[in-house]
Amino acid sequence: MLQTENSLMSRLDGIEARFEEISTLITDPAVIADMKRYVRLTKEYKDLGRLVEATRRYRTLLGNIDEARALLGTESDPEMRERAKEALDAATAALPSLEEEIKLLLIPADPEDAKNAILEIRGGTGGDEAAIFAGDLCKMYIKYCESKGWNVAITSASEGAAGGYKEVVLSVTGEGVYGVLKYESGVHRVQRVPATETQGRVHTSAATVAVLPEAEAFDVEINEGEIKWDTFRSGGAGGQNVNKVESGVRLRYMWKNPNTGVSEEILIECTETRDQPKNKERALSRLRTFIYDKEHQKYLDDIASRRKTLVSTGDRSAKIRTYNYPQGRITDHRINYTIYNLQAFVDGDIQDVIDHLIVAENAEKLKSAEM
């Protein structure tokens, strides 16, 4: 125990000094004027704040242990000795979990985790049933995001012939959105009797979910003067305004992929609102996110190879979960976790599975850090 304490305390040396240094820097007008640096420092300040708070609790706990041991070594009064023993037992019992908490906080956080997210759902194999399933997943994520107090909006959608979506894109904003939703990237498989099936046979269909960290204005450089804009009348529900006002926007942008050196045209449409300027703003946000995702794919690949895990690599080709309706079963294949509450799950109650995935990833982080 003593060796562990000494090892951990040596790692914590300088943490509080750096925290105080950053607290001064983020009030400096020169730093505030440099947006990239200011955002980076405020993020570091927030992360270090949690570590500093845990460090202070750890020091207090070690102090309580030393004090109780000293009292047991010098005190002869039975009642005082009993109190000291109770204090020592309580502090010693609390120490391991606090040490694990600090070890996790010492591992550098994924810088993407604090970002908002773009959630893309596409019907895969299975025709009309795959589109219906993609629609079910869309409803599930909307309900889940609303339960978390996050703002969620459909930014674009292509409806399936029999219902659901061939493709739907959600924008989710809130605190730590990407760090939670990133576990949903991959292939989701459904086994059930489709509404279109006349013989009552169980079919297997699939939909692909991709969760991307939403890029902010300073994450990528875009020459807005080179964007070509078109406007069009939005289709679908919305009354007479939809048919008369050109609120829908379409942007075209030529972008050179730094990973391949090849130029490609990016085409993005947005019909989310009846307000053309708002649609332009959201189309620009999606453009930034698209470019950010492409430019950071190598970073994501490096993370995946280091972790040697499918828990949250963002591998969009990996089958991650099966939804078996006849058995009322959900199975997450990454951690071999099965539960039998399918109806509640598709109604947005997915936190339990995400919690298990977070625990599994944290265990892998601690193991890879060899702490």
N, C-alpha and C positions, 0 to 999 in steps of 0.2 A: 504493500500500500504506500509506504513512504517513498519508494522509488518512483511509483506512478505519479504521486503528488509532485515530487521534485521535477520530473520530466515535464509534466503539464504546466507547472508554474514557470518553468524556463521558457516555454512557448508563449506564455502570456505576458512575459516581460516586454514592455514597450507598447503594448496595446492601448493602455489608457493615455500614454503620452501622445500617440498618433491620433487618438480620438480628440484630445484637447487641441492638437495642432489643426485638425480639419475644422473643428468648430470655430476657430479663429479665421481660417482661410475662406470659409463660405460666407463670411460677412465682409470680405474685402471687395471693394467696387471693381477692381481690376479682374478678379476671378469671376465675379458675377457677369461682367461684360463678355467673358469667354464662355459661351453657352456649353460647348462640349466639355470643357474642364469643370464647369460648375455642376453640370448634371452628374458627371463621374464622381466628383467629390461628395455631393449630397447623397448619392447611392452608397458610397463607402462609409459615410457618416452614419447612415441608417443601419447598415450591416454591422458596423463596429459597435453601435449603441447597444444592440442585443448582446454582443459578446462581452462588452464592458459590464453590463448589468449582471450577466451570468458570472463573470469573473469576480465581481464584488460579493455576490452571494457565496461563491466558492471560498473566498478568503475568510468571510464571516464564519462559514461552516468549519473550516480548518482551525480558526481561532477558538471556536466553541469546543472542538475536540481537545485542543491543547489545554484549554482552561479546565475542562472536566478531568482530564488525566492528571493535571497538576493538583487539583483539589483532592482526587482520590489518593494521591501520593502523600499528602500532608494532613488531610482532615481526619479526625478521629470520631467526630460526632456521627452516630449511625444514620440519623435523618438526613444530614448534609451529604453523607456518602451515598445514600440511596438516591437523592436528587441528582447528584453528580453522575451516578451510573446511568440513570434514566436519560439524562442529557447526552451522555456519551453514546449510548445505544441509538438514540434518535438521530444524532448527527452522523454517526457512522453508517446507519442504514440509508440516509438520504444522499450520502456521498457518491456512490456508483452511478446513479441516474443523472446527477448533476455533471459528473465527469463525462458521461456519454453525450450529454447535451452540448457541453463545451467543445468536445472533440468534433462534433458535427459542425458547430459554428466556425471552427478553425479551418474546415475544408472550404476553399473558395467557392462561393455560390455561382451557379450558372448566371451570367449577366443578362440572359434573356428572360429569366423567370419573372421578373417584375413587370414585364411588358404586357400590353393588351394583346389580344390574339385575333387572327383571322381563321375561321373554321370552315373548311371546304368539305362538302359531302357529295360523293358521286356514286350513282348506281353502277354496280359492276355486273358480273355474270348473273343471269336470271331474268333478263328482259323486263316486262312490266312489273313483276314481283320485286325485282331489285330496286326499281324506282320507288315503289310503295314502301319498301324497307328503308330507303334513304330518307323518305318523308317521315317515317317513324323515328329514325335517329335524330332528324332535325327537331321534331317536337320534344324528344327526350332531352336534348341539349338546351333547348330554350327554357324548359321547365327547371332544369338543374341550375342554369345560370341565374334565372330569376330567384330561385331559392337562396342563392349566394348573395343576392343584392347587386349583381352585376347588370349592366345595361347590355342588351343584346338586340341586334337588328339584322334582318335579311337584306343584304346589299345587292344580290342578284340571284335569279332563280330561273331554271328551265324545267317546266313541269312535265311529268310523265303522262303518257296517253291514258293510262288507267288510274291516275292519281299519283301522289308523291312527287318526287323530283328526279329528273335525270342528273341534275347538278344544282346545288344550292350553296351559297356563300353567306356565312354569318360573320358579323363584326361584334366582338365582345370586349367591353371596356370595364375596368374595375381594378381592384388591388390584387396583384399577383396572379392575374388571370392565366398567362401562358404557363407559369410554373405548375399549375394544376391541370389544365386542359391538355398539356403536351403528352400526357399518358394515353390519350385517345387516338393518336396517330396510328394508322394501320388498317388492315382489312378486317371488317366486321362481317361475320357469317350468320345467316339466319336459317333455321330449319323449321318449317311449318307448312300447313296446307294453305296455299294462296287463295285469295278470294276469287281468282280467275280459274281455279281448278275444279272440274266437274266430277272427277272420279274419287275425290277425297284423299289423294296421295300427298305425302309429305315431300316438299321440294326443298332444295338447298340453293340459296341465293346469297349474294354478297354486295357490300357497299364499301367504298374506300373513304376514310376520313383522314384529312391532312390538317394539322394544326400548325400555323405559322406565327411567329412573333411579329406583332405589328411594328413596322418601322416608323420612327419619328423623323421630323423634317431634317434634323442634323445627322441622321444615320447614313443617308445616301445623298449623293449629289446628282441633281436632275436639272438639266437646262430647260426650264419651263418654256422658253421662247421657241424650242423645237417641237413642242407638243402640238399636234394637229387635233383640233376639236370639231366635232359634229354634234348637232342636236337633232332630236327626233321626238315624235309623240309616243308617250308611254302606252303600252297595251295593258289590258287587264282591268281589274276593278278600280273604282275611283271616281265614277260619275262623269259628267260632261267635261270637266277640266282635263281629264286624261286624254280625251280625244281632240281637244282644241289647242292645248298649250304644249309647246315643244320643251317639256321639262327633262326628258331623258337626255343623257350626254354620252358621247363615245369619244375616247381619246386614242390616238395612235402615236407611238413614240419609238424611234429607232434607238436601240441600245446595243452597245458592244459588250458581250459577255467577257469579263476579264479572265475567266477560267479557260475559255476555249478560243478567244480572239475573234469569234464569229459575231457579226452584227445580225440582229433579229428585230422584227417589228412586234411591239407589244400592243395588243388591242384590248381595251377595257371598256365595258359599258356599265352605267349605273342609272337605275330608275327608281331608287329607293324612296325618294320624296317627290313632292310636286314642285319643289323649289329648285330651279336649275343651278343657282350658285352652290347650294348645299350638295347637290349631286356631283358637281365639279370637284368640290372639296373632298368628297368621299372617293371619287374616282382617282384623284391624286394620291390619297392615302393608300389605296390598293396598289397603285403603281409603285410607290415607295416600298411597300411590303414585298411585292413581287421581286423587285430588284434586290432588295436586302436579303431575301431568302436565297436567291441564286448566288449572290456574292458570298454568302456565309455557308454554302453547302459543304465546302471543304472543312470549315470549322466543325460543322455538325458531324461529318464523317470521322474527323479526328477524335471527337468526343466518344463516338460510338465504338471506335476501335480500342480506345483506352479502357472503356468500361467493360467491354466484352459481354454486353448484356442487351436484352431486348426490352427491358423495362421502360425506358423512355428515350430510345435513340431516335425516335421519329422516323423509323424505317416504314415507309408507306406501303411496302410490298409484303410485309409480314402479317400473317393471320394472327390477330391478337385475341379475338373473343368470339365465342359462339353463343347465339341466342336460340335455345331449343324450346319451342312453344309446346309441343306435346308433353314434355317433361317439366315445363315451367322452370327451366334451368338456364343459368348463366355461367359460362366457364371462361375464365381469363387464362389463356394458354401460357402466358409469360411466367406466371407464378403458380400455375396449376391450382387455381383457386375457383371453387364451385359454390354457388349459392342457389337456393330455390325460391327466389322472390321475383320472378321475371316481370310480372305485371307492375309491381312497385318500381322495379328498375327502369322499365321503359317509360314510366311516369315521372322520371327524373331523379329517383332515389339511387344515385350512383356513387355517393360519397364513400361508402364502405369499401368498395373495390379500389377506388383511388387511394384511400388511406393505406390499404395493404400494399399497393404498388409503391407508395412513398416509403413505407417501412422497408420494403425489399431493396429499394434503391439506396436508402441510407445505410443499410447493412453492407451493401456492396461498396459504397463510398468509404466506409470505415475500414473494410478489409483491404481495399486497394491502397489506402493511405498508410497501412501497416502501423497503426497506432496502438 
